[in-house]
Amino acid sequence: MTSRLERIAEQRVDSLRRIRARGIDPYPHSCRRSHTIREAIALFEEEQAADQSTFLAGRVRARRFMGKRSFLDINDGSGKVQLSLRFDILGGERYEFLRDIDIGDIVGVEGKLFRTKAGELTLEVSDFAMLSKSLRPLPEKWHGLADVEKRYRQRYLDLISNEDSRSIFTLRSRILTAIRCFLDKQGFMEVETPVLQPHVGGALARPFVTHHHALDEDLYLRIALELHLKRLVIGGFDKVYEMGRVFRNEGVSVKHNPEFTLLECYQAYSDYNDMMKLVEEMLVNTTQEVLGSTQVSYRGTTVDFSLPWQKLSLREAIESYCGIDFEDYPDAACLRSRMVDLGMEVEPGKGRGRLIDELLSTFVEPKLTQPTFLLDYPVDMSPLAKRKRGNDQLTERFEGFVGGMEIANAFTELNDPVEQRERFRQQLKEQAADEETEVADEDFLQALEYGMPPTGGLGMGLDRLVMFLAGQQSIREVILFPQLKTKSEP
């Protein structure tokens, strides 16, 4: 039995045949529109286009046939306008052509703007052209695409149907542009580093592996940007940053997508205190630039990015929220035992650093709604960070949190090649059973031996930042094409 959607599709194919039979190309090569809809409306409002013929183009969103006068609504992404199409202006043959224009078709129209008696801005159409015939019906009555999974799988339909979705991705673009502009003004240089790498490093994460046939060797999709950016600092670029995709072969959740956008920047002759200042100033600037305020409403709470941010040591934060002072537990076995006493399920192979991180993500992170820096992480959590001045058991590292999510991670970078090599060696030894293990990059270690100046480094998850500023609960809402399990076609 033929479904309703199949019948509509068949009717549209019939319309396509009739259009072609008229000698009209329903998919012309180009269209020379004079204005976007928003521009045309602005000119009319300024009384600069009262008698000016305007050529617009857009997708048909509604149609109303009323004898010898019909109305269409079109949208071009910048705005919507009503079209008036009259039999006496277009002529019988052209007016009859309107019957083959469906919701979803893209048309070009020429005419003059005016206001109807009801006050609606309308284009009186003197001529029109089919620019692209839509062979599939759009979501029912333009009430919006409600099926969440379909919105992610068919993002183009989501963007056509849902103004809110278009607004989110417009906001995302503005956020990334504001961050770039801020860093450029601070003297940072934007660079690009390899996505395919012979060694995986810069973070603790399981990588994706691929094979290069010409070289006959396995390569990894990068899990971080860090090690190549540090090579550039060693090479003499004192301020560098990259905004790029990284790939981690891990679980999927409302906060995690296998590929995501990461900002990393490195500044020579600085430390993690300078990076804290950079983060504060960058996000104050970004929120002001994009939202017009440092205050953001999130889940019914007003979150304020204005300076200064709250600062807590990681040790006091964990002890405050779950009662464990990790300095009382010098090895993984005793810390794991204490965590089990709290009722936590703990994987037996995890090292001490990973266990402390689990305490952080379980008890502390969800509570950090206001912008907060957690400072001074244990050495076994931070293989690339320099030891803290005055306490060799800790490192000069902070993570930035807002809305119960980690959005930033920064170090005073370890630049001692001998200690760095030993840190990598010790980590590999302790975490041999752990799949998420930092692998020593010999070329990076060799580069360090040529000398890297004191350096502050920062990594920031931009998808999570956009989530927060756009008021979204899932990372899939702010990534245009999130990763989904492939559906088998019938």
DRENDO-1510 file (C-alpha; in Angstrom, 1 decimal, always signed):
<recs>
REC; n; res; u; v; w
REC; 1; MET; +0.0; +0.0; +0.0 .
REC; 2; THR; +1.4; +3.4; -1.0 .
REC; 3; SER; +2.0; +5.8; +1.9 .
REC; 4; ARG; +0.9; +9.4; +2.1 .
REC; 5; LEU; +4.5; +10.6; +1.8 .
REC; 6; GLU; +5.1; +8.4; -1.3 .
REC; 7; ARG; +1.9; +9.8; -2.9 .
REC; 8; ILE; +3.1; +13.3; -2.3 .
REC; 9; ALA; +6.5; +12.5; -3.8 .
REC; 10; GLU; +4.8; +11.0; -6.9 .
REC; 11; GLN; +2.7; +14.2; -7.3 .
REC; 12; ARG; +5.9; +16.3; -7.1 .
REC; 13; VAL; +7.6; +14.2; -9.8 .
REC; 14; ASP; +4.5; +14.8; -12.0 .
REC; 15; SER; +4.9; +18.5; -11.3 .
REC; 16; LEU; +8.5; +18.3; -12.4 .
REC; 17; ARG; +7.5; +16.6; -15.6 .
REC; 18; ARG; +5.0; +19.3; -16.4 .
REC; 19; ILE; +7.6; +22.0; -15.7 .
REC; 20; ARG; +10.0; +20.4; -18.1 .
REC; 21; ALA; +7.2; +20.0; -20.6 .
REC; 22; ARG; +6.9; +23.8; -20.6 .
REC; 23; GLY; +10.5; +24.1; -21.7 .
REC; 24; ILE; +11.5; +25.4; -18.3 .
REC; 25; ASP; +14.7; +24.1; -16.5 .
REC; 26; PRO; +13.6; +23.5; -12.9 .
REC; 27; TYR; +17.3; +23.5; -11.8 .
REC; 28; PRO; +18.9; +26.6; -13.5 .
REC; 29; HIS; +22.7; +27.2; -13.1 .
REC; 30; SER; +22.5; +30.5; -11.2 .
REC; 31; CYS; +20.3; +33.3; -9.9 .
REC; 32; ARG; +21.2; +37.0; -9.6 .
REC; 33; ARG; +19.2; +38.2; -6.6 .
REC; 34; SER; +19.5; +41.9; -5.9 .
REC; 35; HIS; +19.1; +41.7; -2.1 .
REC; 36; THR; +18.5; +39.3; +0.8 .
REC; 37; ILE; +15.1; +39.5; +2.2 .
REC; 38; ARG; +16.4; +41.3; +5.3 .
REC; 39; GLU; +18.3; +43.8; +3.2 .
REC; 40; ALA; +15.2; +44.5; +1.0 .
REC; 41; ILE; +13.0; +45.0; +4.1 .
REC; 42; ALA; +15.5; +47.3; +5.7 .
REC; 43; LEU; +15.7; +49.5; +2.5 .
REC; 44; PHE; +11.9; +49.6; +2.3 .
REC; 45; GLU; +11.6; +50.7; +6.0 .
REC; 46; GLU; +14.1; +53.4; +5.2 .
REC; 47; GLU; +11.9; +54.5; +2.3 .
REC; 48; GLN; +14.7; +53.8; -0.2 .
REC; 49; ALA; +12.9; +51.1; -2.1 .
REC; 50; ALA; +9.3; +52.3; -2.4 .
REC; 51; ASP; +9.3; +52.2; -6.2 .
REC; 52; GLN; +12.4; +50.1; -6.7 .
REC; 53; SER; +12.1; +46.7; -8.4 .
REC; 54; THR; +13.7; +44.0; -6.2 .
REC; 55; PHE; +14.8; +40.5; -7.1 .
REC; 56; LEU; +14.6; +38.1; -4.1 .
REC; 57; ALA; +15.1; +34.3; -3.8 .
REC; 58; GLY; +14.1; +31.8; -1.2 .
REC; 59; ARG; +12.3; +28.6; -0.2 .
REC; 60; VAL; +8.5; +28.5; -0.3 .
REC; 61; ARG; +7.2; +28.1; +3.2 .
REC; 62; ALA; +3.5; +28.5; +2.7 .
REC; 63; ARG; +1.0; +29.0; -0.2 .
REC; 64; ARG; -2.6; +30.2; -0.4 .
REC; 65; PHE; -4.5; +30.1; -3.7 .
REC; 66; MET; -7.4; +32.6; -3.8 .
REC; 67; GLY; -8.9; +32.6; -7.3 .
REC; 68; LYS; -7.0; +35.1; -9.4 .
REC; 69; ARG; -4.8; +36.2; -6.6 .
REC; 70; SER; -2.4; +33.9; -4.7 .
REC; 71; PHE; +0.0; +34.3; -1.8 .
REC; 72; LEU; +3.3; +32.6; -1.1 .
REC; 73; ASP; +5.7; +33.0; +1.9 .
REC; 74; ILE; +9.4; +32.6; +1.2 .
REC; 75; ASN; +12.4; +32.4; +3.5 .
REC; 76; ASP; +16.1; +32.9; +2.5 .
REC; 77; GLY; +17.8; +32.4; +5.8 .
REC; 78; SER; +17.9; +36.1; +6.6 .
REC; 79; GLY; +14.2; +36.5; +6.9 .
REC; 80; LYS; +10.7; +35.9; +5.5 .
REC; 81; VAL; +8.4; +37.8; +3.2 .
REC; 82; GLN; +5.0; +37.4; +1.7 .
REC; 83; LEU; +4.5; +37.3; -2.1 .
REC; 84; SER; +1.4; +38.5; -3.9 .
REC; 85; LEU; +0.9; +36.9; -7.3 .
REC; 86; ARG; -1.9; +38.2; -9.5 .
REC; 87; PHE; -3.5; +36.8; -12.6 .
REC; 88; ASP; -3.8; +40.2; -14.3 .
REC; 89; ILE; +0.0; +40.9; -13.8 .
REC; 90; LEU; +1.5; +37.5; -14.6 .
REC; 91; GLY; -0.9; +36.4; -17.3 .
REC; 92; GLY; -2.9; +33.2; -17.6 .
REC; 93; GLU; +0.0; +30.8; -18.5 .
REC; 94; ARG; +2.4; +32.1; -15.9 .
REC; 95; TYR; -0.3; +32.2; -13.3 .
REC; 96; GLU; -1.3; +28.5; -14.0 .
REC; 97; PHE; +2.4; +27.6; -13.4 .
REC; 98; LEU; +1.8; +28.5; -9.7 .
REC; 99; ARG; -0.1; +25.2; -9.4 .
REC; 100; ASP; +3.2; +23.3; -9.8 .
REC; 101; ILE; +5.0; +25.3; -7.1 .
REC; 102; ASP; +5.0; +23.3; -3.8 .
REC; 103; ILE; +6.1; +24.1; -0.3 .
REC; 104; GLY; +9.8; +23.5; -0.2 .
REC; 105; ASP; +10.5; +24.7; -3.7 .
REC; 106; ILE; +13.1; +27.4; -4.1 .
REC; 107; VAL; +12.0; +30.3; -6.3 .
REC; 108; GLY; +13.3; +33.6; -7.5 .
REC; 109; VAL; +10.8; +36.5; -7.6 .
REC; 110; GLU; +10.9; +40.1; -9.0 .
REC; 111; GLY; +8.7; +42.9; -7.9 .
REC; 112; LYS; +8.0; +45.9; -5.7 .
REC; 113; LEU; +7.4; +45.9; -1.9 .
REC; 114; PHE; +4.3; +47.4; -0.4 .
REC; 115; ARG; +2.2; +47.1; +2.7 .
REC; 116; THR; -1.2; +45.4; +2.6 .
REC; 117; LYS; -4.2; +46.9; +4.3 .
REC; 118; ALA; -3.5; +44.6; +7.2 .
REC; 119; GLY; +0.0; +46.1; +7.4 .
REC; 120; GLU; +2.0; +43.1; +6.2 .
REC; 121; LEU; +5.0; +43.8; +4.1 .
REC; 122; THR; +4.5; +42.1; +0.7 .
REC; 123; LEU; +6.2; +41.8; -2.6 .
REC; 124; GLU; +3.9; +42.4; -5.6 .
REC; 125; VAL; +5.4; +39.8; -8.0 .
REC; 126; SER; +5.9; +40.9; -11.7 .
REC; 127; ASP; +7.9; +37.8; -12.6 .
REC; 128; PHE; +9.1; +34.6; -11.0 .
REC; 129; ALA; +11.4; +31.6; -11.8 .
REC; 130; MET; +11.8; +28.1; -10.4 .
REC; 131; LEU; +15.3; +27.7; -9.0 .
REC; 132; SER; +15.1; +24.2; -7.4 .
REC; 133; LYS; +12.2; +21.8; -7.4 .
REC; 134; SER; +11.7; +20.0; -4.1 .
REC; 135; LEU; +10.8; +16.3; -4.7 .
REC; 136; ARG; +10.2; +15.5; -1.0 .
REC; 137; PRO; +7.7; +17.1; +1.4 .
REC; 138; LEU; +9.1; +19.1; +4.3 .
REC; 139; PRO; +8.1; +18.5; +7.9 .
REC; 140; GLU; +4.4; +18.7; +8.3 .
REC; 141; LYS; +3.0; +22.3; +8.2 .
REC; 142; TRP; +6.3; +23.8; +9.2 .
REC; 143; HIS; +5.5; +23.1; +12.9 .
REC; 144; GLY; +9.1; +22.1; +13.2 .
REC; 145; LEU; +10.9; +18.8; +13.2 .
REC; 146; ALA; +10.1; +17.2; +16.5 .
REC; 147; ASP; +11.9; +13.8; +16.2 .
REC; 148; VAL; +15.2; +14.5; +18.0 .
REC; 149; GLU; +17.1; +11.7; +16.3 .
REC; 150; LYS; +15.9; +12.8; +12.9 .
REC; 151; ARG; +16.9; +16.3; +13.7 .
REC; 152; TYR; +20.5; +15.1; +14.2 .
REC; 153; ARG; +20.6; +12.7; +11.3 .
REC; 154; GLN; +19.0; +15.1; +8.8 .
REC; 155; ARG; +20.3; +18.4; +10.1 .
REC; 156; TYR; +19.3; +20.1; +6.8 .
REC; 157; LEU; +15.6; +19.4; +7.6 .
REC; 158; ASP; +16.2; +20.7; +11.2 .
REC; 159; LEU; +17.7; +23.9; +9.9 .
REC; 160; ILE; +14.9; +24.4; +7.3 .
REC; 161; SER; +12.2; +23.8; +9.9 .
REC; 162; ASN; +13.5; +25.1; +13.2 .
REC; 163; GLU; +14.5; +28.8; +13.6 .
REC; 164; ASP; +15.9; +27.9; +17.0 .
REC; 165; SER; +18.4; +25.5; +15.5 .
REC; 166; ARG; +19.6; +28.1; +13.0 .
REC; 167; SER; +20.0; +30.6; +15.8 .
REC; 168; ILE; +22.2; +28.2; +17.8 .
REC; 169; PHE; +24.6; +27.6; +14.9 .
REC; 170; THR; +24.7; +31.3; +14.1 .
REC; 171; LEU; +25.6; +31.9; +17.7 .
REC; 172; ARG; +28.3; +29.3; +17.6 .
REC; 173; SER; +29.9; +31.0; +14.6 .
REC; 174; ARG; +29.8; +34.3; +16.4 .
REC; 175; ILE; +31.4; +32.8; +19.5 .
REC; 176; LEU; +34.3; +31.2; +17.6 .
REC; 177; THR; +34.8; +34.4; +15.6 .
REC; 178; ALA; +34.9; +36.5; +18.9 .
REC; 179; ILE; +37.5; +34.1; +20.4 .
REC; 180; ARG; +39.7; +34.3; +17.3 .
REC; 181; CYS; +39.5; +38.1; +17.2 .
REC; 182; PHE; +40.4; +38.3; +20.9 .
REC; 183; LEU; +43.5; +36.1; +20.5 .
REC; 184; ASP; +44.5; +37.8; +17.3 .
REC; 185; LYS; +44.4; +41.2; +19.2 .
REC; 186; GLN; +46.5; +39.6; +22.0 .
REC; 187; GLY; +49.3; +38.9; +19.4 .
REC; 188; PHE; +48.6; +35.1; +19.0 .
REC; 189; MET; +49.2; +33.6; +15.6 .
REC; 190; GLU; +46.7; +31.0; +14.3 .
REC; 191; VAL; +48.4; +27.8; +13.0 .
REC; 192; GLU; +47.4; +24.4; +11.7 .
REC; 193; THR; +49.0; +21.1; +12.9 .
REC; 194; PRO; +48.6; +17.5; +11.6 .
REC; 195; VAL; +45.4; +15.5; +12.1 .
REC; 196; LEU; +47.1; +12.2; +11.1 .
REC; 197; GLN; +50.0; +11.5; +13.5 .
REC; 198; PRO; +52.5; +8.6; +14.0 .
REC; 199; HIS; +52.2; +8.9; +17.8 .
REC; 200; VAL; +49.2; +9.8; +19.9 .
REC; 201; GLY; +49.8; +12.3; +22.8 .
REC; 202; GLY; +48.8; +15.5; +24.5 .
REC; 203; ALA; +46.0; +13.9; +26.5 .
REC; 204; LEU; +44.8; +10.7; +28.1 .
REC; 205; ALA; +42.3; +9.2; +25.6 .
REC; 206; ARG; +41.8; +6.2; +23.4 .
REC; 207; PRO; +42.6; +7.2; +19.8 .
REC; 208; PHE; +41.2; +6.2; +16.4 .
REC; 209; VAL; +43.6; +4.3; +14.3 .
REC; 210; THR; +43.8; +4.3; +10.5 .
REC; 211; HIS; +46.2; +2.8; +8.0 .
REC; 212; HIS; +48.2; +4.7; +5.3 .
REC; 213; HIS; +48.6; +2.4; +2.4 .
REC; 214; ALA; +51.3; +4.2; +0.5 .
REC; 215; LEU; +53.5; +4.5; +3.7 .
REC; 216; ASP; +52.3; +1.1; +4.9 .
REC; 217; GLU; +52.0; +2.2; +8.5 .
REC; 218; ASP; +49.3; +2.9; +11.1 .
REC; 219; LEU; +48.5; +6.5; +12.0 .
REC; 220; TYR; +46.3; +8.0; +14.7 .
REC; 221; LEU; +43.7; +10.7; +14.5 .
REC; 222; ARG; +44.9; +13.4; +16.9 .
REC; 223; ILE; +43.5; +13.4; +20.4 .
REC; 224; ALA; +44.9; +16.8; +21.2 .
REC; 225; LEU; +46.8; +19.7; +19.6 .
REC; 226; GLU; +49.4; +20.2; +22.4 .
REC; 227; LEU; +52.6; +18.5; +21.3 .
REC; 228; HIS; +52.8; +20.0; +17.8 .
REC; 229; LEU; +52.0; +23.5; +19.2 .
REC; 230; LYS; +54.8; +23.2; +21.7 .
REC; 231; ARG; +57.2; +22.3; +18.9 .
REC; 232; LEU; +56.2; +25.7; +17.4 .
REC; 233; VAL; +57.0; +27.5; +20.6 .
REC; 234; ILE; +60.4; +25.7; +20.6 .
REC; 235; GLY; +60.8; +26.9; +17.1 .
REC; 236; GLY; +60.4; +30.5; +18.1 .
REC; 237; PHE; +56.7; +31.3; +17.7 .
REC; 238; ASP; +56.0; +32.8; +21.1 .
REC; 239; LYS; +52.2; +33.0; +20.9 .
REC; 240; VAL; +50.4; +30.3; +18.9 .
REC; 241; TYR; +46.9; +28.9; +18.9 .
REC; 242; GLU; +44.8; +26.4; +16.9 .
REC; 243; MET; +41.1; +25.9; +16.7 .
REC; 244; GLY; +40.6; +22.4; +15.3 .
REC; 245; ARG; +38.8; +19.1; +15.4 .
REC; 246; VAL; +40.2; +16.3; +17.7 .
REC; 247; PHE; +39.1; +12.7; +17.8 .
REC; 248; ARG; +38.7; +10.4; +20.9 .
REC; 249; ASN; +37.5; +6.9; +20.6 .
REC; 250; GLU; +35.4; +7.0; +23.8 .
REC; 251; GLY; +31.8; +6.9; +24.9 .
REC; 252; VAL; +29.0; +9.2; +23.7 .
REC; 253; SER; +27.0; +11.3; +26.1 .
REC; 254; VAL; +25.3; +14.6; +26.4 .
REC; 255; LYS; +28.8; +16.1; +27.1 .
REC; 256; HIS; +30.9; +13.9; +24.7 .
REC; 257; ASN; +31.1; +13.5; +21.0 .
REC; 258; PRO; +33.8; +11.3; +19.4 .
REC; 259; GLU; +35.0; +14.4; +17.4 .
REC; 260; PHE; +34.9; +17.8; +18.8 .
REC; 261; THR; +36.4; +21.3; +18.5 .
REC; 262; LEU; +39.3; +22.2; +20.7 .
REC; 263; LEU; +41.0; +25.5; +21.2 .
REC; 264; GLU; +44.6; +25.3; +22.4 .
REC; 265; CYS; +47.0; +28.2; +22.8 .
REC; 266; TYR; +50.5; +28.5; +24.1 .
REC; 267; GLN; +52.4; +31.6; +25.3 .
REC; 268; ALA; +56.1; +31.7; +25.9 .
REC; 269; TYR; +57.5; +33.3; +29.0 .
REC; 270; SER; +54.3; +32.8; +31.0 .
REC; 271; ASP; +52.8; +30.4; +33.4 .
REC; 272; TYR; +49.3; +29.1; +34.5 .
REC; 273; ASN; +48.5; +32.3; +36.3 .
REC; 274; ASP; +48.8; +34.1; +33.0 .
REC; 275; MET; +46.6; +31.5; +31.4 .
REC; 276; MET; +43.9; +32.1; +34.1 .
REC; 277; LYS; +43.9; +35.7; +33.3 .
REC; 278; LEU; +43.7; +35.0; +29.6 .
REC; 279; VAL; +40.7; +32.7; +30.1 .
REC; 280; GLU; +38.9; +35.2; +32.3 .
REC; 281; GLU; +39.4; +38.1; +29.9 .
REC; 282; MET; +38.7; +36.0; +26.8 .
REC; 283; LEU; +35.3; +34.8; +28.1 .
REC; 284; VAL; +34.3; +38.3; +29.5 .
REC; 285; ASN; +35.1; +39.7; +26.0 .
REC; 286; THR; +33.3; +36.9; +24.2 .
REC; 287; THR; +30.1; +37.1; +26.3 .
REC; 288; GLN; +30.0; +40.8; +26.0 .
REC; 289; GLU; +30.6; +40.7; +22.3 .
REC; 290; VAL; +28.1; +37.9; +21.5 .
REC; 291; LEU; +25.4; +38.3; +24.2 .
REC; 292; GLY; +25.9; +41.9; +25.2 .
REC; 293; SER; +26.4; +41.0; +28.9 .
REC; 294; THR; +28.7; +39.0; +31.1 .
REC; 295; GLN; +25.6; +37.5; +32.8 .
REC; 296; VAL; +24.0; +34.3; +31.3 .
REC; 297; SER; +20.8; +32.6; +32.3 .
REC; 298; TYR; +21.4; +28.9; +32.7 .
REC; 299; ARG; +18.8; +26.4; +34.1 .
REC; 300; GLY; +17.1; +29.2; +36.0 .
REC; 301; THR; +20.3; +30.5; +37.5 .
REC; 302; THR; +22.2; +33.7; +36.6 .
REC; 303; VAL; +25.8; +32.9; +35.9 .
REC; 304; ASP; +28.2; +35.8; +35.9 .
REC; 305; PHE; +31.5; +35.7; +34.0 .
REC; 306; SER; +32.7; +39.1; +35.3 .
REC; 307; LEU; +36.0; +39.1; +37.1 .
REC; 308; PRO; +37.4; +37.7; +39.3 .
REC; 309; TRP; +36.4; +34.0; +39.0 .
REC; 310; GLN; +36.2; +31.8; +42.1 .
REC; 311; LYS; +39.5; +29.9; +42.7 .
REC; 312; LEU; +39.8; +26.7; +44.8 .
REC; 313; SER; +42.6; +24.1; +45.1 .
REC; 314; LEU; +41.6; +20.7; +43.8 .
REC; 315; ARG; +42.4; +19.2; +47.1 .
REC; 316; GLU; +40.1; +21.4; +49.1 .
REC; 317; ALA; +37.3; +21.1; +46.6 .
REC; 318; ILE; +37.3; +17.3; +46.7 .
REC; 319; GLU; +37.6; +17.2; +50.5 .
REC; 320; SER; +34.8; +19.7; +50.8 .
REC; 321; TYR; +32.4; +17.8; +48.6 .
REC; 322; CYS; +33.1; +14.2; +49.5 .
REC; 323; GLY; +35.3; +14.2; +52.6 .
REC; 324; ILE; +38.4; +12.6; +51.0 .
REC; 325; ASP; +41.8; +14.3; +51.3 .
REC; 326; PHE; +43.7; +12.6; +48.4 .
REC; 327; GLU; +47.0; +13.4; +50.0 .
REC; 328; ASP; +46.1; +10.9; +52.7 .
REC; 329; TYR; +46.0; +8.1; +50.0 .
REC; 330; PRO; +49.5; +7.9; +48.3 .
REC; 331; ASP; +48.7; +5.0; +46.0 .
REC; 332; ALA; +45.8; +3.7; +43.9 .
REC; 333; ALA; +45.0; +0.7; +46.1 .
REC; 334; CYS; +44.3; +2.6; +49.3 .
REC; 335; LEU; +42.4; +5.3; +47.4 .
REC; 336; ARG; +40.3; +2.7; +45.6 .
REC; 337; SER; +39.4; +1.1; +48.9 .
REC; 338; ARG; +38.3; +4.4; +50.4 .
REC; 339; MET; +36.2; +5.1; +47.3 .
REC; 340; VAL; +34.5; +1.7; +47.6 .
REC; 341; ASP; +33.7; +2.6; +51.2 .
REC; 342; LEU; +31.7; +5.6; +49.8 .
REC; 343; GLY; +29.7; +3.2; +47.7 .
REC; 344; MET; +31.4; +4.0; +44.4 .
REC; 345; GLU; +32.0; +1.3; +41.7 .
REC; 346; VAL; +35.7; +1.5; +40.8 .
REC; 347; GLU; +37.4; -0.3; +37.9 .
REC; 348; PRO; +40.4; -2.2; +39.3 .
REC; 349; GLY; +42.9; -1.1; +36.6 .
REC; 350; LYS; +42.7; +2.6; +37.1 .
REC; 351; GLY; +45.7; +4.5; +38.5 .
REC; 352; ARG; +45.7; +7.0; +41.3 .
REC; 353; GLY; +45.4; +10.0; +39.0 .
REC; 354; ARG; +42.4; +8.5; +37.2 .
REC; 355; LEU; +40.7; +7.8; +40.5 .
REC; 356; ILE; +41.2; +11.3; +41.7 .
REC; 357; ASP; +39.7; +12.5; +38.4 .
REC; 358; GLU; +36.7; +10.2; +39.1 .
REC; 359; LEU; +36.2; +11.9; +42.5 .
REC; 360; LEU; +36.3; +15.3; +40.8 .
REC; 361; SER; +33.8; +14.4; +38.0 .
REC; 362; THR; +31.4; +12.6; +40.4 .
REC; 363; PHE; +31.3; +14.9; +43.5 .
REC; 364; VAL; +32.7; +18.3; +42.5 .
REC; 365; GLU; +32.2; +19.1; +38.8 .
REC; 366; PRO; +28.3; +19.0; +38.9 .
REC; 367; LYS; +28.3; +21.6; +41.7 .
REC; 368; LEU; +30.4; +24.2; +39.9 .
REC; 369; THR; +27.8; +26.3; +38.3 .
REC; 370; GLN; +29.5; +29.7; +38.5 .
REC; 371; PRO; +32.8; +30.2; +36.7 .
REC; 372; THR; +35.4; +28.5; +38.8 .
REC; 373; PHE; +39.1; +27.5; +38.6 .
REC; 374; LEU; +40.3; +24.4; +40.4 .
REC; 375; LEU; +44.1; +24.6; +40.9 .
REC; 376; ASP; +47.1; +22.4; +41.6 .
REC; 377; TYR; +46.6; +18.9; +40.4 .
REC; 378; PRO; +48.7; +15.9; +41.5 .
REC; 379; VAL; +51.6; +15.0; +39.4 .
REC; 380; ASP; +50.1; +11.6; +38.4 .
REC; 381; MET; +47.1; +13.4; +36.9 .
REC; 382; SER; +49.3; +15.8; +34.9 .
REC; 383; PRO; +52.2; +14.3; +32.9 .
REC; 384; LEU; +52.8; +17.4; +30.9 .
REC; 385; ALA; +52.6; +20.1; +33.6 .
REC; 386; LYS; +55.4; +21.6; +35.7 .
REC; 387; ARG; +55.6; +20.8; +39.4 .
REC; 388; LYS; +54.2; +23.4; +41.7 .
REC; 389; ARG; +56.6; +25.8; +43.3 .
REC; 390; GLY; +56.8; +24.8; +46.9 .
REC; 391; ASN; +55.1; +21.4; +46.6 .
REC; 392; ASP; +56.7; +18.7; +44.4 .
REC; 393; GLN; +53.6; +16.4; +44.7 .
REC; 394; LEU; +51.4; +18.8; +42.8 .
REC; 395; THR; +51.6; +20.5; +39.4 .
REC; 396; GLU; +50.8; +24.1; +38.3 .
REC; 397; ARG; +47.6; +23.1; +36.5 .
REC; 398; PHE; +44.1; +24.4; +36.6 .
REC; 399; GLU; +40.8; +23.4; +35.1 .
REC; 400; GLY; +38.0; +25.9; +34.4 .
REC; 401; PHE; +34.3; +24.9; +35.1 .
REC; 402; VAL; +31.0; +26.6; +34.4 .
REC; 403; GLY; +27.5; +25.2; +34.5 .
REC; 404; GLY; +28.7; +21.9; +36.0 .
REC; 405; MET; +31.0; +21.3; +33.0 .
REC; 406; GLU; +34.8; +21.4; +32.5 .
REC; 407; ILE; +35.5; +23.9; +29.7 .
REC; 408; ALA; +39.2; +24.7; +30.1 .
REC; 409; ASN; +42.5; +22.9; +31.1 .
REC; 410; ALA; +45.8; +24.7; +31.5 .
REC; 411; PHE; +49.4; +24.2; +32.7 .
REC; 412; THR; +52.6; +25.8; +33.4 .
REC; 413; GLU; +54.1; +23.6; +30.8 .
REC; 414; LEU; +56.8; +21.1; +31.7 .
REC; 415; ASN; +59.9; +22.1; +29.8 .
REC; 416; ASP; +62.6; +19.9; +31.4 .
REC; 417; PRO; +63.2; +17.1; +28.8 .
REC; 418; VAL; +64.8; +14.7; +31.4 .
REC; 419; GLU; +61.8; +14.9; +33.7 .
REC; 420; GLN; +59.3; +14.8; +30.9 .
REC; 421; ARG; +60.9; +11.5; +29.6 .
REC; 422; GLU; +60.8; +10.1; +33.1 .
REC; 423; ARG; +57.1; +11.1; +33.6 .
REC; 424; PHE; +56.2; +9.4; +30.3 .
REC; 425; ARG; +58.2; +6.3; +31.3 .
REC; 426; GLN; +56.5; +6.1; +34.8 .
REC; 427; GLN; +53.1; +6.6; +33.4 .
REC; 428; LEU; +53.5; +3.8; +30.8 .
REC; 429; LYS; +54.7; +1.6; +33.6 .
REC; 430; GLU; +51.8; +2.4; +36.0 .
REC; 431; GLN; +49.1; +2.3; +33.4 .
REC; 432; ALA; +50.1; -0.6; +31.2 .
REC; 433; ALA; +46.6; -2.1; +31.5 .
REC; 434; ASP; +44.8; +1.2; +30.9 .
REC; 435; GLU; +43.8; +1.8; +27.3 .
REC; 436; GLU; +43.7; +5.5; +27.8 .
REC; 437; THR; +47.5; +6.0; +28.2 .
REC; 438; GLU; +49.8; +8.8; +27.1 .
REC; 439; VAL; +52.3; +7.3; +24.6 .
REC; 440; ALA; +55.8; +8.8; +24.6 .
REC; 441; ASP; +56.4; +10.8; +21.4 .
REC; 442; GLU; +60.2; +10.5; +20.8 .
REC; 443; ASP; +60.3; +13.4; +18.4 .
REC; 444; PHE; +58.6; +15.7; +20.9 .
REC; 445; LEU; +61.0; +14.6; +23.6 .
REC; 446; GLN; +63.9; +15.3; +21.2 .
REC; 447; ALA; +62.4; +18.8; +20.4 .
REC; 448; LEU; +62.3; +19.6; +24.2 .
REC; 449; GLU; +66.0; +18.8; +24.4 .
REC; 450; TYR; +66.7; +21.8; +22.1 .
REC; 451; GLY; +65.1; +24.0; +24.8 .
REC; 452; MET; +61.5; +25.3; +25.3 .
REC; 453; PRO; +61.1; +28.6; +27.2 .
REC; 454; PRO; +58.9; +28.8; +30.3 .
REC; 455; THR; +55.4; +28.5; +28.7 .
REC; 456; GLY; +51.8; +28.6; +29.7 .
REC; 457; GLY; +49.4; +26.4; +27.8 .
REC; 458; LEU; +45.6; +26.3; +27.5 .
REC; 459; GLY; +43.0; +23.9; +26.1 .
REC; 460; MET; +39.3; +24.8; +25.9 .
REC; 461; GLY; +36.4; +22.6; +24.7 .
REC; 462; LEU; +34.5; +25.0; +22.4 .
REC; 463; ASP; +31.5; +22.8; +22.0 .
REC; 464; ARG; +30.8; +22.8; +25.7 .
REC; 465; LEU; +31.3; +26.6; +25.9 .
REC; 466; VAL; +28.7; +26.9; +23.1 .
REC; 467; MET; +26.4; +24.6; +24.9 .
REC; 468; PHE; +26.5; +26.8; +28.0 .
REC; 469; LEU; +26.1; +30.1; +26.2 .
REC; 470; ALA; +23.3; +28.7; +24.0 .
REC; 471; GLY; +21.5; +27.2; +27.0 .
REC; 472; GLN; +21.6; +23.7; +25.6 .
REC; 473; GLN; +21.8; +20.4; +27.6 .
REC; 474; SER; +23.3; +18.2; +25.0 .
REC; 475; ILE; +26.5; +18.6; +22.9 .
REC; 476; ARG; +24.5; +17.2; +19.9 .
REC; 477; GLU; +22.5; +20.4; +19.8 .
REC; 478; VAL; +25.6; +22.5; +19.1 .
REC; 479; ILE; +27.4; +20.2; +16.6 .
REC; 480; LEU; +26.0; +20.4; +13.1 .
REC; 481; PHE; +26.6; +16.7; +12.4 .
REC; 482; PRO; +27.0; +14.8; +15.6 .
REC; 483; GLN; +28.1; +11.2; +15.5 .
REC; 484; LEU; +25.3; +8.7; +15.5 .
REC; 485; LYS; +25.1; +4.9; +15.1 .
REC; 486; THR; +24.5; +4.1; +11.5 .
REC; 487; LYS; +21.0; +2.9; +10.8 .
REC; 488; SER; +20.6; +0.0; +8.4 .
REC; 489; GLU; +18.4; +1.0; +5.4 .
REC; 490; PRO; +15.3; -1.1; +4.8 .
</recs>
